[in-house]
């Protein structure tokens, strides 16, 4: 008899997509189904590539309380994909309660959380409470690993013994994954000047070390703590994408091929990576951006913005009695959508991901390719 916890059938995406399109076809402003939620500005690392470094660890700290998050959730509708940001999310002692509340109130289908892996025991506790409290929600945990050599990882993360602590978390997660079928573990590596020459060795070691369900590489962007880290050789990125695609076809990414969603997730990731590659190469947008329409951002102090890159502030939730829709449908709304139509572009992975999955033609292509791959 299996000791794994059962997971309810997650809500299928295509009916959700069609409902969203039906509601927005005439310009109706709905709760964005793709939300990035920053839960804290506290962080215990100082990464050289961090684009948010000048906002971290403020004094005093104005992070929302659990009750403030819950009041905000009640003013919102359905959220299909919830991306958690920080700071380090696992520094919050009430993180599980925040996530379970979002699941119960907003019927979240997928939650994505990055972590620096410095808090193994707390991570396991939060995961167990969330996974058992929200069995219908898929929990995607993204382990930030920027090098597989200890001294280089610690240098990039700005903290001694960071690599050793991260490995403790990796070991703790291996047993947890066997117990909870709705836990999906990814590795997340930021490609930057500091590690780009070693990126293929890092990639191979991640497959062996973590045995993840997915491997992701983010393109260093924004106002990094060390500005030169954005100096990336596009040719290295292109070679890495080719290698990952070849490995998938060859069945060398076991965690990404051993389940029904593996091919779909891989092909979607491939679309995102290729979209970013073309954006860098041609310096223009590769799609109709959904930021400000179907994707939005809530910061931990209550600020609401339409786009994480543009940071176009609509207002603060504390000033409107935590009524998200009042800000989202207010007079300043849709500035980002207008800017996108005028030709702005970025390499922000979440922006590319959201814009691709809410494009019906692209979803059809991904579904067709996934079916062919999984035969």
ABEGO torsion letter per residue (X at the ends): XBABBBBBBBBBAAAAAAAAAAAAAAGBBBBBABBBBBABABBABBBAABAAAAABGBOBBABBBAAAAAAAAAABBBBABBBBBOEBAAABAAAAAAAAAAAAAAGBABBBBBBAGABAAAAAAAAAAAAAABAABBBBBBBBBABABAAAAAAAAGBBGAAAAAAAAAAAAAAAAAABAABBBBBBBBBBAAAAAAAAAAAAAAAAAAGBABBBBBBBBEBBABAAAABBBAAAAAAAAAAAAAAAAAGABAAAAABAAAAAAAAAAAAAAAAAAAAAAAGBBABBBABGAABBBBBAAGBBBABAAAGBBAEBAAAAGGBAAAAAABAABGAAAAAAAAGBBBABAAAAAAAAAABAAAAAAAAAAAAAAAX
